[in-house]
Amino acid sequence: MRGDLDTATAPYLGALLDDRLRAHPRRVDVDLSEVDFLGVADLRVLTRAALQAGQTGARLGRVPRQGR
C-alpha cells in the first residue's frame, strides 16, 4: 500500500485482507511504510482484520516504517 488510505481505498484493503486471511495463514504482515495518510475507514478495516485473524489463531502484523 502507498499514498493515502481513505474511504475510497477501504473496500480494496478489506477485500485484500479478507482474501489473505481466508488462506488461514499464521501471520499476515501489512506494509504501511509508504502510506502517508491512514483514514478512519482503513483503520476500521485493519482492526476488523486483526480481530478476524485472532479468531483463527493468526496474527496481523505491521511492517515498521523505515526513516525517510
C-alpha positions as CSV (number, residue, x, y, z in Angstrom):
1,M,0.0,0.0,0.0
2,R,1.2,3.5,-0.7
3,G,0.0,7.1,-0.6
4,D,-3.3,8.0,1.2
5,L,-5.6,5.3,2.6
6,D,-9.0,6.7,3.0
7,T,-12.7,6.0,2.5
8,A,-12.1,5.2,-1.2
9,T,-9.4,2.6,-0.5
10,A,-11.1,0.9,2.4
11,P,-13.1,-1.6,0.3
12,Y,-9.9,-2.6,-1.6
13,L,-7.9,-3.0,1.6
14,G,-10.7,-5.0,3.2
15,A,-11.0,-7.4,0.2
16,L,-7.2,-7.9,0.1
17,L,-7.0,-8.7,3.8
18,D,-10.1,-11.0,3.6
19,D,-8.5,-12.9,0.7
20,R,-5.2,-13.3,2.6
21,L,-7.0,-14.4,5.8
22,R,-9.2,-16.9,4.0
23,A,-6.0,-18.9,3.3
24,H,-5.6,-19.4,7.1
25,P,-2.1,-18.1,7.4
26,R,-0.2,-18.0,10.7
27,R,0.6,-14.3,10.1
28,V,-0.3,-11.6,7.7
29,D,2.1,-8.6,7.6
30,V,0.7,-5.3,6.4
31,D,3.4,-3.0,4.9
32,L,2.4,0.6,5.7
33,S,5.9,2.0,5.1
34,E,4.8,4.1,2.1
35,V,1.5,5.2,3.5
36,D,1.3,9.0,4.0
37,F,-2.3,9.1,5.5
38,L,-4.4,6.4,7.2
39,G,-8.0,7.4,7.4
40,V,-10.6,6.1,9.9
41,A,-12.2,3.8,7.4
42,D,-9.0,1.9,6.7
43,L,-8.2,1.9,10.4
44,R,-11.5,0.1,11.0
45,V,-10.6,-2.4,8.2
46,L,-7.3,-3.1,9.9
47,T,-9.0,-3.5,13.3
48,R,-11.6,-5.9,11.8
49,A,-8.9,-7.9,10.1
50,A,-6.9,-8.1,13.3
51,L,-9.9,-9.4,15.2
52,Q,-10.7,-11.9,12.3
53,A,-7.1,-13.1,12.4
54,G,-7.2,-13.6,16.1
55,Q,-10.3,-15.7,15.9
56,T,-8.4,-18.2,13.6
57,G,-5.2,-18.1,15.6
58,A,-3.4,-15.9,13.1
59,R,-1.7,-12.6,13.7
60,L,-1.9,-9.4,11.8
61,G,1.4,-7.6,11.9
62,R,2.7,-4.3,10.6
63,V,6.0,-3.8,8.7
64,P,7.7,-0.9,10.6
65,R,8.3,2.4,8.7
66,Q,12.0,3.0,7.9
67,G,13.3,6.6,8.1
68,R,12.6,8.6,5.0
